[in-house]
Amino acid sequence: MTDYDTYGTSTHTASELVRLVTGHLDVVFTERESDYRGVYHLAQGTYGRIEIQPNAIPGDDGQDDLYTPEHPAVRILLLTDTPAPEPALHTRLGAIQGLVHLGRESW
């Protein structure tokens, strides 16, 4: 079973969030670019996969679409993909002011 968690912020830019998460988790992010998601940041570590990306992603019609349309006020997303529940990860991310847990799915 894999846990997928979504966090969001309207307080920080993607670059600021990368810096904050790096300090809290001691991970290294690499910048990536995708036609579907735009520019995003990826870290792989002991906690699993962590991604930081804008909520607004490039749309097919030249207009941006929202990655999480149910949270339109959220500017930046942090997505985690862990092989099992990671309470320590969620505690550390919860310590970042302005970062809010938006939801969890397990598959």
C-alpha positions as CSV (number, residue, x, y, z in Angstrom):
1,M,0.0,0.0,0.0
2,T,1.3,3.5,-0.9
3,D,0.3,6.7,0.9
4,Y,-0.2,9.9,-1.1
5,D,-0.4,13.1,0.8
6,T,-1.1,16.6,-0.5
7,Y,0.0,19.8,1.3
8,G,-0.5,23.3,0.1
9,T,0.6,26.9,0.8
10,S,-0.3,30.4,-0.4
11,T,2.3,31.8,1.9
12,H,5.5,30.6,0.2
13,T,6.8,30.4,-3.3
14,A,8.0,27.1,-4.7
15,S,11.7,28.2,-4.1
16,E,11.0,29.2,-0.6
17,L,9.2,25.9,0.1
18,V,12.1,23.9,-1.4
19,R,14.5,25.8,1.0
20,L,12.2,25.2,4.0
21,V,11.6,21.5,3.3
22,T,15.3,20.9,2.7
23,G,16.1,22.4,6.1
24,H,13.4,20.3,7.9
25,L,14.0,17.0,6.1
26,D,17.6,17.2,4.9
27,V,16.7,16.2,1.3
28,V,18.0,17.5,-2.0
29,F,15.6,18.7,-4.6
30,T,16.2,18.8,-8.3
31,E,14.3,21.0,-10.7
32,R,12.4,19.3,-13.4
33,E,10.2,20.5,-16.3
34,S,7.1,18.8,-17.7
35,D,4.8,19.7,-20.5
36,Y,1.9,18.7,-18.3
37,R,3.0,20.1,-14.9
38,G,5.4,22.9,-15.7
39,V,8.4,23.4,-13.5
40,Y,8.5,21.3,-10.4
41,H,11.0,20.2,-7.8
42,L,11.7,16.5,-6.9
43,A,13.4,14.9,-3.9
44,Q,13.9,11.2,-3.3
45,G,14.9,10.1,0.2
46,T,14.3,7.9,3.1
47,Y,10.7,9.2,3.4
48,G,9.9,8.4,-0.3
49,R,9.2,10.8,-3.1
50,I,8.5,14.5,-2.4
51,E,7.4,17.0,-5.1
52,I,6.9,20.7,-4.9
53,Q,5.0,22.3,-7.8
54,P,2.6,25.2,-8.6
55,N,-1.1,24.5,-8.3
56,A,-1.5,26.3,-11.7
57,I,-0.3,24.0,-14.4
58,P,-0.2,24.6,-18.2
59,G,-3.5,24.0,-19.9
60,D,-4.0,22.8,-23.5
61,D,-5.8,26.0,-24.4
62,G,-3.0,28.3,-23.3
63,Q,-4.8,29.0,-20.0
64,D,-3.5,27.5,-16.7
65,D,-5.5,24.8,-15.1
66,L,-5.5,23.9,-11.4
67,Y,-3.8,20.6,-10.4
68,T,-6.1,20.6,-7.3
69,P,-9.2,22.5,-8.4
70,E,-10.8,21.8,-5.1
71,H,-8.2,24.1,-3.5
72,P,-8.2,27.2,-5.8
73,A,-6.6,29.5,-3.2
74,V,-3.5,27.3,-2.9
75,R,-0.6,28.6,-5.0
76,I,2.0,25.9,-4.3
77,L,1.6,22.2,-3.6
78,L,3.8,19.7,-1.9
79,L,3.1,16.1,-2.8
80,T,4.4,13.0,-0.9
81,D,4.5,9.4,-2.1
82,T,5.5,7.0,0.7
83,P,5.4,3.2,0.7
84,A,3.8,3.3,4.2
85,P,2.4,5.9,6.6
86,E,5.2,8.2,7.7
87,P,4.2,9.9,11.0
88,A,7.7,11.5,11.3
89,L,7.4,13.0,7.8
90,H,4.0,14.5,8.6
91,T,5.2,15.9,11.9
92,R,8.2,17.6,10.3
93,L,6.1,19.0,7.4
94,G,3.5,20.2,10.0
95,A,6.2,22.3,11.6
96,I,6.5,24.5,8.5
97,Q,4.4,27.6,9.1
98,G,2.0,28.3,6.3
99,L,2.0,24.6,5.0
100,V,-1.4,22.9,5.3
101,H,-2.3,19.3,4.9
102,L,-5.0,19.1,2.3
103,G,-5.6,15.3,2.0
104,R,-4.4,11.7,1.9
105,E,-5.1,8.8,-0.3
106,S,-3.9,5.2,0.2
107,W,-3.7,2.7,-2.6
